[in-house]
Amino acid sequence: MGRRLKGFLDQARRFDPTPEEVIRSEGRVVDACGRESRAPEEIIEAMVRFEQRFGGIGYKLLVGNPMTYGLRVKRHGPRRGPTAYLTEQGWAFAGIVDGDLTWGLDVLVDGRVAVDYGEPIAYRVLNRNVEQRLQSDALLAELRHRPHRSFEFRVANKVTPSIPDAGLPPVLPEASGEGALWWGGGESAFFARLHSWIYDGMDSWQLWAFAVQPSAVQDVRDLVAFRALQPVESTWCHLCGEPTTAGETCTQAPGKSA
Ligand SMILES: [Zn+2]
């Protein structure tokens, strides 16, 4: 799991997870026509695995609403309890509420994490798995109070940004997935996060440059690695929840994570 994630989770408030016997006796699936039936073994196992590892985790990240993990969270629709729904990416169950998005996330039976905002917004996978999501949040909780600058760029829908590693610190694979890309080590770090996918067939990504010293925070437009993406400076920093000033570094991120 790694020391960073362990330390982060040690501070995360924990609720009681749903007991295994409850999942086994109450696990249901609702098919595309709304018919409900007993969940097949494969789905029950995925729910049990998820709940045993992550059920009951809770922490705050950016805006102060808690992130909560566990089968007790409720997906749209009237049914409570451990229930899987058919999505375009396969069976998924409600397992996470993202307090920053104030929206529930799906945990797919293969472990990936996705978000369903409903039509006409495309269903979208955000994380390779729950642990990757937690690693990314743990890293962000640690780095968001460091001096940083906020940028953004666009790529075609569902195209993974192509970013050569020239001049960047090493990729942090444990924290990187479909909607989060991290580079870090030593004095500097970079974080790209998928922000939206609803405009003109384009994905919008946010990109932050962090450094220990304010004067060392880089303008990503000067870095060869990001040049092809033509990033622009953001007018709003989502880490601080405040407007930015062109050319200036955020040095006082408000709020507390965890
Ligand atoms: Zn900021």
py3Dmol code that shows the C-alpha trace and the ligand (Angstrom):
import py3Dmol

protein = """\
ATOM      1  CA  MET A   1       0.000   0.000   0.000  1.00  0.00           C
ATOM      2  CA  GLY A   2       2.863   2.391   0.668  1.00  0.00           C
ATOM      3  CA  ARG A   3       3.632   4.675   3.561  1.00  0.00           C
ATOM      4  CA  ARG A   4       1.865   7.762   2.175  1.00  0.00           C
ATOM      5  CA  LEU A   5      -1.455   6.000   1.697  1.00  0.00           C
ATOM      6  CA  LYS A   6      -1.211   4.221   5.022  1.00  0.00           C
ATOM      7  CA  GLY A   7      -0.592   7.510   6.830  1.00  0.00           C
ATOM      8  CA  PHE A   8      -3.466   9.148   4.964  1.00  0.00           C
ATOM      9  CA  LEU A   9      -5.913   6.352   5.768  1.00  0.00           C
ATOM     10  CA  ASP A  10      -4.829   6.271   9.411  1.00  0.00           C
ATOM     11  CA  GLN A  11      -6.241   9.801   9.644  1.00  0.00           C
ATOM     12  CA  ALA A  12      -9.352   9.086   7.580  1.00  0.00           C
ATOM     13  CA  ARG A  13     -12.467   8.796   9.679  1.00  0.00           C
ATOM     14  CA  ARG A  14     -13.892   5.294   9.458  1.00  0.00           C
ATOM     15  CA  PHE A  15     -17.512   4.218   9.585  1.00  0.00           C
ATOM     16  CA  ASP A  16     -18.677   0.662  10.111  1.00  0.00           C
ATOM     17  CA  PRO A  17     -18.520  -1.298   6.864  1.00  0.00           C
ATOM     18  CA  THR A  18     -21.448  -3.429   5.749  1.00  0.00           C
ATOM     19  CA  PRO A  19     -20.919  -6.931   7.194  1.00  0.00           C
ATOM     20  CA  GLU A  20     -20.060  -9.677   4.714  1.00  0.00           C
ATOM     21  CA  GLU A  21     -23.120 -11.742   5.636  1.00  0.00           C
ATOM     22  CA  VAL A  22     -25.396  -8.792   4.837  1.00  0.00           C
ATOM     23  CA  ILE A  23     -23.809  -8.403   1.393  1.00  0.00           C
ATOM     24  CA  ARG A  24     -24.155 -12.135   0.760  1.00  0.00           C
ATOM     25  CA  SER A  25     -27.789 -12.257   1.806  1.00  0.00           C
ATOM     26  CA  GLU A  26     -28.979  -8.910   0.394  1.00  0.00           C
ATOM     27  CA  GLY A  27     -26.809  -8.433  -2.732  1.00  0.00           C
ATOM     28  CA  ARG A  28     -29.039  -7.666  -5.736  1.00  0.00           C
ATOM     29  CA  VAL A  29     -28.724  -6.630  -9.352  1.00  0.00           C
ATOM     30  CA  VAL A  30     -31.087  -4.366 -11.254  1.00  0.00           C
ATOM     31  CA  ASP A  31     -31.006  -4.966 -15.013  1.00  0.00           C
ATOM     32  CA  ALA A  32     -31.482  -2.429 -17.804  1.00  0.00           C
ATOM     33  CA  CYS A  33     -35.277  -2.897 -17.638  1.00  0.00           C
ATOM     34  CA  GLY A  34     -35.350  -2.285 -13.896  1.00  0.00           C
ATOM     35  CA  ARG A  35     -35.906  -5.944 -12.972  1.00  0.00           C
ATOM     36  CA  GLU A  36     -34.336  -6.873  -9.684  1.00  0.00           C
ATOM     37  CA  SER A  37     -32.825 -10.240  -8.878  1.00  0.00           C
ATOM     38  CA  ARG A  38     -30.266 -11.887  -6.652  1.00  0.00           C
ATOM     39  CA  ALA A  39     -26.710 -10.859  -7.547  1.00  0.00           C
ATOM     40  CA  PRO A  40     -24.541 -13.523  -9.180  1.00  0.00           C
ATOM     41  CA  GLU A  41     -21.570 -14.778  -7.198  1.00  0.00           C
ATOM     42  CA  GLU A  42     -19.020 -12.746  -9.179  1.00  0.00           C
ATOM     43  CA  ILE A  43     -20.755  -9.491  -8.235  1.00  0.00           C
ATOM     44  CA  ILE A  44     -21.193 -10.501  -4.588  1.00  0.00           C
ATOM     45  CA  GLU A  45     -17.456 -11.283  -4.421  1.00  0.00           C
ATOM     46  CA  ALA A  46     -16.574  -7.886  -5.914  1.00  0.00           C
ATOM     47  CA  MET A  47     -18.797  -6.134  -3.357  1.00  0.00           C
ATOM     48  CA  VAL A  48     -17.330  -8.100  -0.450  1.00  0.00           C
ATOM     49  CA  ARG A  49     -13.772  -7.422  -1.630  1.00  0.00           C
ATOM     50  CA  PHE A  50     -14.494  -3.710  -1.985  1.00  0.00           C
ATOM     51  CA  GLU A  51     -16.237  -3.406   1.361  1.00  0.00           C
ATOM     52  CA  GLN A  52     -13.562  -5.318   3.268  1.00  0.00           C
ATOM     53  CA  ARG A  53     -10.779  -3.116   1.882  1.00  0.00           C
ATOM     54  CA  PHE A  54     -12.453   0.268   1.626  1.00  0.00           C
ATOM     55  CA  GLY A  55     -15.843   0.239   3.344  1.00  0.00           C
ATOM     56  CA  GLY A  56     -16.078   2.966   5.952  1.00  0.00           C
ATOM     57  CA  ILE A  57     -13.242   5.210   4.788  1.00  0.00           C
ATOM     58  CA  GLY A  58     -14.077   8.897   4.996  1.00  0.00           C
ATOM     59  CA  TYR A  59     -11.963  12.035   4.545  1.00  0.00           C
ATOM     60  CA  LYS A  60     -12.174  15.607   3.321  1.00  0.00           C
ATOM     61  CA  LEU A  61     -10.103  16.774   0.418  1.00  0.00           C
ATOM     62  CA  LEU A  62     -10.742  20.193  -1.167  1.00  0.00           C
ATOM     63  CA  VAL A  63     -14.125  21.755  -0.517  1.00  0.00           C
ATOM     64  CA  GLY A  64     -14.865  20.279   2.904  1.00  0.00           C
ATOM     65  CA  ASN A  65     -17.611  17.788   2.006  1.00  0.00           C
ATOM     66  CA  PRO A  66     -16.477  14.302   2.942  1.00  0.00           C
ATOM     67  CA  MET A  67     -15.424  11.599   0.517  1.00  0.00           C
ATOM     68  CA  THR A  68     -17.060   8.407   1.764  1.00  0.00           C
ATOM     69  CA  TYR A  69     -16.454   4.809   0.762  1.00  0.00           C
ATOM     70  CA  GLY A  70     -18.730   1.860   1.354  1.00  0.00           C
ATOM     71  CA  LEU A  71     -21.801   0.046   0.124  1.00  0.00           C
ATOM     72  CA  ARG A  72     -24.005   2.185   2.339  1.00  0.00           C
ATOM     73  CA  VAL A  73     -23.821   5.071  -0.101  1.00  0.00           C
ATOM     74  CA  LYS A  74     -26.860   5.317  -2.329  1.00  0.00           C
ATOM     75  CA  ARG A  75     -27.009   5.451  -6.111  1.00  0.00           C
ATOM     76  CA  HIS A  76     -29.829   7.176  -7.958  1.00  0.00           C
ATOM     77  CA  GLY A  77     -33.004   5.153  -7.686  1.00  0.00           C
ATOM     78  CA  PRO A  78     -34.987   4.090  -4.688  1.00  0.00           C
ATOM     79  CA  ARG A  79     -33.140   0.922  -3.704  1.00  0.00           C
ATOM     80  CA  ARG A  80     -30.832   0.861  -0.703  1.00  0.00           C
ATOM     81  CA  GLY A  81     -28.394  -1.854   0.207  1.00  0.00           C
ATOM     82  CA  PRO A  82     -25.772  -3.639  -1.881  1.00  0.00           C
ATOM     83  CA  THR A  83     -27.085  -3.358  -5.429  1.00  0.00           C
ATOM     84  CA  ALA A  84     -25.354  -3.564  -8.816  1.00  0.00           C
ATOM     85  CA  TYR A  85     -26.600  -1.818 -11.957  1.00  0.00           C
ATOM     86  CA  LEU A  86     -25.725  -2.432 -15.567  1.00  0.00           C
ATOM     87  CA  THR A  87     -23.658   0.400 -17.048  1.00  0.00           C
ATOM     88  CA  GLU A  88     -22.057   0.740 -20.471  1.00  0.00           C
ATOM     89  CA  GLN A  89     -18.811  -0.467 -18.885  1.00  0.00           C
ATOM     90  CA  GLY A  90     -20.406  -3.478 -17.192  1.00  0.00           C
ATOM     91  CA  TRP A  91     -21.933  -4.114 -13.779  1.00  0.00           C
ATOM     92  CA  ALA A  92     -21.225  -1.486 -11.161  1.00  0.00           C
ATOM     93  CA  PHE A  93     -22.371  -0.675  -7.660  1.00  0.00           C
ATOM     94  CA  ALA A  94     -22.562   2.568  -5.726  1.00  0.00           C
ATOM     95  CA  GLY A  95     -19.547   2.648  -3.436  1.00  0.00           C
ATOM     96  CA  ILE A  96     -18.180   6.170  -3.197  1.00  0.00           C
ATOM     97  CA  VAL A  97     -19.544   9.645  -2.682  1.00  0.00           C
ATOM     98  CA  ASP A  98     -17.126  12.274  -3.951  1.00  0.00           C
ATOM     99  CA  GLY A  99     -17.591  15.210  -1.621  1.00  0.00           C
ATOM    100  CA  ASP A 100     -15.779  17.620  -3.939  1.00  0.00           C
ATOM    101  CA  LEU A 101     -18.047  16.735  -6.868  1.00  0.00           C
ATOM    102  CA  THR A 102     -21.012  16.221  -4.487  1.00  0.00           C
ATOM    103  CA  TRP A 103     -21.853  13.200  -6.609  1.00  0.00           C
ATOM    104  CA  GLY A 104     -21.834   9.437  -6.201  1.00  0.00           C
ATOM    105  CA  LEU A 105     -19.322   7.299  -8.077  1.00  0.00           C
ATOM    106  CA  ASP A 106     -19.659   3.776  -9.425  1.00  0.00           C
ATOM    107  CA  VAL A 107     -17.287   0.967  -8.579  1.00  0.00           C
ATOM    108  CA  LEU A 108     -17.230  -1.393 -11.545  1.00  0.00           C
ATOM    109  CA  VAL A 109     -17.028  -5.087 -10.815  1.00  0.00           C
ATOM    110  CA  ASP A 110     -13.516  -5.116 -12.348  1.00  0.00           C
ATOM    111  CA  GLY A 111     -12.475  -2.522  -9.751  1.00  0.00           C
ATOM    112  CA  ARG A 112     -12.398   0.657 -11.873  1.00  0.00           C
ATOM    113  CA  VAL A 113     -14.150   3.791 -10.607  1.00  0.00           C
ATOM    114  CA  ALA A 114     -16.500   5.691 -12.918  1.00  0.00           C
ATOM    115  CA  VAL A 115     -18.976   8.549 -12.839  1.00  0.00           C
ATOM    116  CA  ASP A 116     -22.491   8.569 -14.273  1.00  0.00           C
ATOM    117  CA  TYR A 117     -23.966  12.065 -14.538  1.00  0.00           C
ATOM    118  CA  GLY A 118     -26.811  10.733 -16.669  1.00  0.00           C
ATOM    119  CA  GLU A 119     -27.733  11.620 -20.237  1.00  0.00           C
ATOM    120  CA  PRO A 120     -26.499  13.450 -22.214  1.00  0.00           C
ATOM    121  CA  ILE A 121     -23.157  13.404 -20.372  1.00  0.00           C
ATOM    122  CA  ALA A 122     -21.039  10.376 -21.286  1.00  0.00           C
ATOM    123  CA  TYR A 123     -20.337   7.711 -18.675  1.00  0.00           C
ATOM    124  CA  ARG A 124     -16.702   8.053 -17.760  1.00  0.00           C
ATOM    125  CA  VAL A 125     -14.063   5.915 -16.036  1.00  0.00           C
ATOM    126  CA  LEU A 126     -11.947   8.053 -13.697  1.00  0.00           C
ATOM    127  CA  ASN A 127      -9.680   5.605 -11.893  1.00  0.00           C
ATOM    128  CA  ARG A 128      -7.912   2.302 -12.594  1.00  0.00           C
ATOM    129  CA  ASN A 129      -9.049   1.101  -9.195  1.00  0.00           C
ATOM    130  CA  VAL A 130      -9.997   2.408  -5.761  1.00  0.00           C
ATOM    131  CA  GLU A 131      -6.459   2.242  -4.427  1.00  0.00           C
ATOM    132  CA  GLN A 132      -5.180   4.436  -7.276  1.00  0.00           C
ATOM    133  CA  ARG A 133      -7.892   6.960  -6.465  1.00  0.00           C
ATOM    134  CA  LEU A 134      -6.890   6.955  -2.785  1.00  0.00           C
ATOM    135  CA  GLN A 135      -3.198   7.297  -3.685  1.00  0.00           C
ATOM    136  CA  SER A 136      -4.005  10.310  -5.839  1.00  0.00           C
ATOM    137  CA  ASP A 137      -6.122  11.919  -3.112  1.00  0.00           C
ATOM    138  CA  ALA A 138      -3.451  11.210  -0.477  1.00  0.00           C
ATOM    139  CA  LEU A 139      -0.851  12.893  -2.650  1.00  0.00           C
ATOM    140  CA  LEU A 140      -3.106  15.862  -3.342  1.00  0.00           C
ATOM    141  CA  ALA A 141      -3.882  16.249   0.363  1.00  0.00           C
ATOM    142  CA  GLU A 142      -0.143  16.418   0.984  1.00  0.00           C
ATOM    143  CA  LEU A 143       0.810  18.724  -1.889  1.00  0.00           C
ATOM    144  CA  ARG A 144      -2.113  21.112  -2.161  1.00  0.00           C
ATOM    145  CA  HIS A 145      -0.701  23.363   0.536  1.00  0.00           C
ATOM    146  CA  ARG A 146       2.569  23.751  -1.327  1.00  0.00           C
ATOM    147  CA  PRO A 147       3.027  26.749  -3.598  1.00  0.00           C
ATOM    148  CA  HIS A 148       1.465  26.007  -6.990  1.00  0.00           C
ATOM    149  CA  ARG A 149       0.165  27.429 -10.244  1.00  0.00           C
ATOM    150  CA  SER A 150      -2.941  26.320 -12.071  1.00  0.00           C
ATOM    151  CA  PHE A 151      -3.231  25.654 -15.811  1.00  0.00           C
ATOM    152  CA  GLU A 152      -5.598  23.811 -18.143  1.00  0.00           C
ATOM    153  CA  PHE A 153      -5.577  22.179 -21.549  1.00  0.00           C
ATOM    154  CA  ARG A 154      -7.911  20.278 -23.852  1.00  0.00           C
ATOM    155  CA  VAL A 155      -7.584  17.050 -25.792  1.00  0.00           C
ATOM    156  CA  ALA A 156     -10.075  15.152 -27.948  1.00  0.00           C
ATOM    157  CA  ASN A 157     -12.627  13.111 -25.980  1.00  0.00           C
ATOM    158  CA  LYS A 158     -11.182  10.025 -24.309  1.00  0.00           C
ATOM    159  CA  VAL A 159      -7.705  10.656 -25.701  1.00  0.00           C
ATOM    160  CA  THR A 160      -5.068  10.160 -23.007  1.00  0.00           C
ATOM    161  CA  PRO A 161      -2.891  13.273 -23.059  1.00  0.00           C
ATOM    162  CA  SER A 162       0.422  12.505 -24.689  1.00  0.00           C
ATOM    163  CA  ILE A 163       3.081  13.906 -22.383  1.00  0.00           C
ATOM    164  CA  PRO A 164       6.743  13.045 -22.968  1.00  0.00           C
ATOM    165  CA  ASP A 165       8.705  12.798 -19.728  1.00  0.00           C
ATOM    166  CA  ALA A 166      11.419  15.187 -20.903  1.00  0.00           C
ATOM    167  CA  GLY A 167      12.239  17.553 -18.065  1.00  0.00           C
ATOM    168  CA  LEU A 168       9.579  16.208 -15.712  1.00  0.00           C
ATOM    169  CA  PRO A 169      10.133  14.390 -12.424  1.00  0.00           C
ATOM    170  CA  PRO A 170       9.356  10.644 -12.531  1.00  0.00           C
ATOM    171  CA  VAL A 171       5.801   9.456 -13.211  1.00  0.00           C
ATOM    172  CA  LEU A 172       4.065   8.318 -10.014  1.00  0.00           C
ATOM    173  CA  PRO A 173       2.285   5.227 -11.353  1.00  0.00           C
ATOM    174  CA  GLU A 174       0.575   4.301  -8.078  1.00  0.00           C
ATOM    175  CA  ALA A 175      -1.385   7.573  -8.144  1.00  0.00           C
ATOM    176  CA  SER A 176      -1.979   7.785 -11.910  1.00  0.00           C
ATOM    177  CA  GLY A 177      -4.977   6.435 -13.798  1.00  0.00           C
ATOM    178  CA  GLU A 178      -7.575   7.340 -16.426  1.00  0.00           C
ATOM    179  CA  GLY A 179      -8.436  10.733 -14.953  1.00  0.00           C
ATOM    180  CA  ALA A 180      -5.299  11.590 -12.963  1.00  0.00           C
ATOM    181  CA  LEU A 181      -1.657  11.844 -14.032  1.00  0.00           C
ATOM    182  CA  TRP A 182       1.110  12.531 -11.521  1.00  0.00           C
ATOM    183  CA  TRP A 183       4.810  13.303 -11.714  1.00  0.00           C
ATOM    184  CA  GLY A 184       6.832  14.005  -8.622  1.00  0.00           C
ATOM    185  CA  GLY A 185      10.017  13.686  -6.702  1.00  0.00           C
ATOM    186  CA  GLY A 186      12.315  16.007  -4.831  1.00  0.00           C
ATOM    187  CA  GLU A 187      11.299  19.630  -4.994  1.00  0.00           C
ATOM    188  CA  SER A 188       8.648  19.638  -7.682  1.00  0.00           C
ATOM    189  CA  ALA A 189       5.490  17.818  -8.738  1.00  0.00           C
ATOM    190  CA  PHE A 190       2.871  18.053 -11.481  1.00  0.00           C
ATOM    191  CA  PHE A 191      -0.719  16.859 -11.417  1.00  0.00           C
ATOM    192  CA  ALA A 192      -3.087  16.667 -14.398  1.00  0.00           C
ATOM    193  CA  ARG A 193      -6.714  15.903 -13.658  1.00  0.00           C
ATOM    194  CA  LEU A 194      -9.607  15.247 -16.009  1.00  0.00           C
ATOM    195  CA  HIS A 195     -12.075  18.018 -15.293  1.00  0.00           C
ATOM    196  CA  SER A 196     -14.910  17.796 -17.816  1.00  0.00           C
ATOM    197  CA  TRP A 197     -15.883  16.078 -21.044  1.00  0.00           C
ATOM    198  CA  ILE A 198     -19.004  17.856 -22.111  1.00  0.00           C
ATOM    199  CA  TYR A 199     -17.789  20.533 -24.513  1.00  0.00           C
ATOM    200  CA  ASP A 200     -17.376  20.200 -28.277  1.00  0.00           C
ATOM    201  CA  GLY A 201     -16.040  16.649 -28.204  1.00  0.00           C
ATOM    202  CA  MET A 202     -13.129  17.792 -26.075  1.00  0.00           C
ATOM    203  CA  ASP A 203     -11.879  16.727 -22.661  1.00  0.00           C
ATOM    204  CA  SER A 204     -10.811  19.536 -20.391  1.00  0.00           C
ATOM    205  CA  TRP A 205      -7.928  18.818 -18.002  1.00  0.00           C
ATOM    206  CA  GLN A 206      -6.560  20.865 -15.138  1.00  0.00           C
ATOM    207  CA  LEU A 207      -2.821  20.908 -14.593  1.00  0.00           C
ATOM    208  CA  TRP A 208      -0.975  22.087 -11.508  1.00  0.00           C
ATOM    209  CA  ALA A 209       2.723  22.702 -10.994  1.00  0.00           C
ATOM    210  CA  PHE A 210       3.900  22.448  -7.373  1.00  0.00           C
ATOM    211  CA  ALA A 211       7.210  23.315  -5.748  1.00  0.00           C
ATOM    212  CA  VAL A 212       8.528  23.626  -2.227  1.00  0.00           C
ATOM    213  CA  GLN A 213       9.639  27.246  -2.771  1.00  0.00           C
ATOM    214  CA  PRO A 214       7.246  29.739  -4.408  1.00  0.00           C
ATOM    215  CA  SER A 215      10.003  31.017  -6.704  1.00  0.00           C
ATOM    216  CA  ALA A 216      10.592  27.468  -7.994  1.00  0.00           C
ATOM    217  CA  VAL A 217       7.017  26.871  -9.209  1.00  0.00           C
ATOM    218  CA  GLN A 218       7.272  26.429 -12.945  1.00  0.00           C
ATOM    219  CA  ASP A 219       5.165  27.894 -15.710  1.00  0.00           C
ATOM    220  CA  VAL A 220       4.179  24.696 -17.522  1.00  0.00           C
ATOM    221  CA  ARG A 221       4.164  26.603 -20.821  1.00  0.00           C
ATOM    222  CA  ASP A 222       7.966  26.721 -20.533  1.00  0.00           C
ATOM    223  CA  LEU A 223       8.212  22.933 -20.296  1.00  0.00           C
ATOM    224  CA  VAL A 224       8.771  20.879 -23.446  1.00  0.00           C
ATOM    225  CA  ALA A 225       6.735  18.022 -21.958  1.00  0.00           C
ATOM    226  CA  PHE A 226       3.493  20.027 -21.972  1.00  0.00           C
ATOM    227  CA  ARG A 227       4.101  22.217 -25.040  1.00  0.00           C
ATOM    228  CA  ALA A 228       2.086  20.141 -27.512  1.00  0.00           C
ATOM    229  CA  LEU A 229      -0.980  20.415 -25.241  1.00  0.00           C
ATOM    230  CA  GLN A 230      -0.867  24.226 -25.420  1.00  0.00           C
ATOM    231  CA  PRO A 231      -1.868  24.762 -21.796  1.00  0.00           C
ATOM    232  CA  VAL A 232      -3.260  28.103 -20.707  1.00  0.00           C
ATOM    233  CA  GLU A 233      -3.286  29.642 -17.271  1.00  0.00           C
ATOM    234  CA  SER A 234      -6.504  28.959 -15.353  1.00  0.00           C
ATOM    235  CA  THR A 235      -8.561  31.873 -14.161  1.00  0.00           C
ATOM    236  CA  TRP A 236      -9.775  29.804 -11.192  1.00  0.00           C
ATOM    237  CA  CYS A 237      -7.731  27.483  -8.985  1.00  0.00           C
ATOM    238  CA  HIS A 238      -9.827  24.483  -7.963  1.00  0.00           C
ATOM    239  CA  LEU A 239      -7.330  23.553  -5.245  1.00  0.00           C
ATOM    240  CA  CYS A 240      -7.791  26.911  -3.541  1.00  0.00           C
ATOM    241  CA  GLY A 241     -11.391  27.516  -4.617  1.00  0.00           C
ATOM    242  CA  GLU A 242     -10.377  31.022  -5.576  1.00  0.00           C
ATOM    243  CA  PRO A 243      -9.706  33.067  -8.705  1.00  0.00           C
ATOM    244  CA  THR A 244      -6.080  33.225  -9.796  1.00  0.00           C
ATOM    245  CA  THR A 245      -4.029  36.239 -10.805  1.00  0.00           C
ATOM    246  CA  ALA A 246      -2.148  35.860 -14.089  1.00  0.00           C
ATOM    247  CA  GLY A 247       1.485  34.988 -13.535  1.00  0.00           C
ATOM    248  CA  GLU A 248       1.101  34.608  -9.782  1.00  0.00           C
ATOM    249  CA  THR A 249       1.693  31.584  -7.581  1.00  0.00           C
ATOM    250  CA  CYS A 250      -0.886  30.388  -5.027  1.00  0.00           C
ATOM    251  CA  THR A 251       0.948  30.245  -1.734  1.00  0.00           C
ATOM    252  CA  GLN A 252      -1.861  29.924   0.807  1.00  0.00           C
ATOM    253  CA  ALA A 253      -4.253  27.116  -0.076  1.00  0.00           C
ATOM    254  CA  PRO A 254      -7.111  27.439   2.411  1.00  0.00           C
ATOM    255  CA  GLY A 255      -8.777  24.576   4.238  1.00  0.00           C
ATOM    256  CA  LYS A 256      -7.455  21.348   5.609  1.00  0.00           C
ATOM    257  CA  SER A 257      -7.565  17.894   4.063  1.00  0.00           C
ATOM    258  CA  ALA A 258      -8.135  14.572   5.834  1.00  0.00           C
TER     259      ALA A 258
END
"""
ligand_1 = """\
1
ZN
Zn -4.346 27.516 -5.878
"""
view = py3Dmol.view(width=600, height=400)
view.addModel(protein, "pdb")
view.setStyle({"model": 0}, {"cartoon": {"style": "trace"}})
view.addModel(ligand_1, "xyz")
view.setStyle({"model": 1}, {"stick": {}})
view.zoomTo()
view.show()
